[in-house]
Amino acid sequence: MVQNILAHTLENLGQSILSGRYMAGATLPPEPQLCDALGVSRTVVREAIKSLIAKGLLVTGPKLGTRVLHEEQWNWFDPDVIRWQAHVGLTPEFLRDLQELRLVVEPAAVRMAAEKATEADIAILEDAFLGMKNAIEHGGDYVVHDLRFHQGLLQASHNRMLVQMGKALAALLRTSFELSTRIKDGPRSSLPMHRAVLDAVIAHSPAKAERALMVLINGANDDIEKVLSSRRKLPRVAGAPTHLRRKMKVSEDATSH
């Protein structure tokens, strides 16, 4: 019960910061005021603030109070921070930073994967690809399989640093993939690109794998730029399973390729 109250309080304060209710440089209200507003004890408020400090959102000190840090200081590898940003609304800066990060990390990782992938690694990638294909053809959570595919590539690099980074990147990548599913025929059109990456890894061809992955990332980048160039408000992404309907029906507000 106490943990649920703490989690709810953390969620409330975290989203308030990322939504801009508490701006960078602003001081949070005093503890008694926060307790009254949130309906919780001082202990809960203090624990939530400790967590937000650890996530880089807040700083506290004598004569300083508890202040909101600038977003450049936030821990953008923290899953909660990513989830809160996705919930309150994606921003162009967030999406472009994410795509640039992918361009730095994934091409190098897929070259290593093509060099080092074992039969077990390839089996994981094949299973993830089959999951994506089934979600498109029969309905289901496409994003979870897409995420498994890209994490599988990092795992197949057999570089311990990249494998650990893959765990940190999971929430970031999921946000990108969920956005892609909102684009008409986005998952269906990207499936052959994933197959090309997988075939190159199976063939142990690093150069071919990197080229195929760049086509995939650039396609995702084009999709995101189309969303950004449209005058529609950027969507919120709740982080819940993204179920595709049979025959790839999409919502009326989906953006066309």
Buried (B, 14 or more C-beta within 10 A) or exposed (E): EEEEBBBBBBBBBBBBBBEEEBEBEBEBBEBEEBBEEBEBBEEBBEBBBEBBBEBBBBBBEEEEBBBBBEBEEBBBBBBBBBBBBBBBBBBEEBBBEBBEBBBEBBBBBBBBBBBBBEEEBBEBBBEBBEBBBBBBBEBBBBBBBBBBBBBBBBBBBBBEEBBEBBEBBBBBBBBBBBBBBBBBEBBBBBBEBBBBBBEBBBEBBBEBBBBBBBBBBEBBBEBBBEBBEEEEEBBEBEBEEBEBEEEBEBEEEBBEE
